[in-house]
């Protein structure tokens, strides 16, 4: 479980064993993670299988390759990293599982006086899970939905978040990992099953 408050920026360091493993240069964070630990990598919950100096190595399942942006990372691409939530940690964002709902696209990036507004694609099957003024995680970053339409949602990203994450480098057309609000998903599922 994560909060969507990114603690570090890492760098994609390549694949190994074909594409069965992904390597992330993590510098400071690598010292805090041990084999078996979970780490959010661009919003995707991955398990550390080994540590090689400042590089963390994770398994990359076929499902993760298909459902997320990780298989398409370019060499040295910046990735958002977060260690899991602990019982004593502040919940500064929202509850984020690291289980990506869909791979979206950045539709527009608009400069604002206080940051940027990002518009992200929203497939019809996930529209009911996104709520205006609710939460969504984009590349693992907890954000508030500022605008909502039938096929897109928009978030306002403040300068501090643009500096602390890889969201500042996003351009229209870039792929992003999107996780809808966990509580909304459970509530929707309960109502859906009650109607049956």
N, C-alpha and C positions, 0 to 999 in steps of 0.2 A: 504494500500500500504506500502511496506517495501523496504529496500535497500539491504538486505542480509548481513548486517554488524551486527553480533551478539553482543548484549550488555551484556548479562548475561547467566550464565548456571543455569538451574533449575534441579529439581529432581522429577521424577515420584513418586507420593505419593498414587497411587491407583485409583480405580474406585468407583463410588457410583451409586445407583439406577440401579443395574445390571452393564451394561457398557454404560448407557446413559450419565454419567458424568465422566469426567476425572479430577483428582486433581494433581496440580503441585505446589511443594514447590518452591517459587520464591524469598524468603528472600528480598533483596533490591528492586527488581522490583515490588513486591506486593504492596508496599507503593505508587507506581506511577500509578497503574491500578485500575480502578473502574468498577463496573458492567456496561455492555454495551460497554466497550472498547475492541478493537481488540488487540490480541497479537499473534505473530508468535511463534508457539511451534514446534520445529524441522521442520520449513518451512511451517507448516499448520496454516492458519489464523483461529483462534478460538475467540469466544466472551466470555468475562468474565461474568458469571452469579452471582457469589458472591465471596467475599473474606473472608477467615477464618484465621485471623492472617497473617502468612507469606505464606499461601496457597491460590492459585487461583483455582477456580472451573469453568469448561467450559462444555457446552453440547458437546456430541460426537455422531453425527448422524450415522445411519447405513452406509451411503455413505462414510463418513470419516473413519469409522472403516474398510471398505473394501478397499478403495483406498490408504490408508496411513499406516505407520508403528505404529501408536499410539496404536492401540488395542493390539499389541504384546509386548508392553514395559514390561520389567522386573522391579521388585521393586527397587526403588532408582536409576533407570537408569538416566543418565545425558541427559538433553534435552536443545537444543539451544533456547534462548528466545530473541525476539526483539519487542520493541514497534513500532507502526506505524510511518511512515514518516510524518513530519510536513513541512509546506511551508518554514520554515526557516532552516531546517536541511540540512546538507551536504549530497549529494548523493554520498557516497563513494563506493558503490557497483554498482548494477544496479536495475532497477525497478522489484520488486518481488511482485506478487499478494498474495501469500500464498495459491494458488489453485494448488494442486499437480497434475502433469500430469501422473505420474506413480510411482509405488513402485519398485525401482531397487534393485540390489544386488551389493555389492562390489566384484569385480572379483580378484583384486590383490592390494597389498599395498607394494610399493617398497621404501625403505629408500633412500634418496638422500642427497648430501652434505648440501643442504639448505631446508630440510623438507622431504616431502613424495610425491610420485606420487600414486594417487588412480585411478584405472580403475573401471568403473561402467557399468553395463549392459545397453543396449540401444535397446528396442524393435523396430522392423522394422517400425511400424506405427509412431514412433516419430523421426526416423532418419533424416527426412527432416527438423525438427525443431531445430536441433543442428548443429552449424556452428563452424568450426575450428577457434580459436581465438575469438569466441563469448562467451557469458555468459551462465551459467547454475547455478541453485541453488541446492545444495545437503544438505539435512537436514536444509534448510533455509540459507545456507552460500553461498554468491555470489562468484563464481569461474570462471576462464577463462579456456575454453576448450583447452588443450594443444595437444591432439592427438584425432583422430576420425577414427573409423572403421565402418564396416557395422553393428556390433552388440555391440559396446562398445565405450565409450569415456573416456578420461583420463584427470585429472586435477592435477596441481602441488599445493601442500598446504604448505605454508611457516610456519616456526616455530611459529611465533606470532599467526597465525590462529589455528595451532594445539593446542596451549596452551589456547586460548580463546574460543574454541568450543569443541564439542564432537567428531570432526573428528579425533582427535589424538588417540582415542580408537577404531577406526574401524578396523575390521579384515576381511579377505576374507570370503564371505558367509553372512556377515551382511546385513540386509535390510536397505535401505535408501529411503528417500522421494526426488524425483527429480521434479523440475519445469524447463521447457525449457524457453528460453528467450521470454518474453511477446511480444516484438516488432516483433520478428520473427514469432510468431504465428499469429499476426494480418496481417502481410504482406502476409504470405502464404495463409491465408483465403481469402484475397482480390483477389489474383491471381487465386485461385481455383474457386471462384465465377464468375470471369470474363470469365473463360473458358466455363462456362455453357451456 
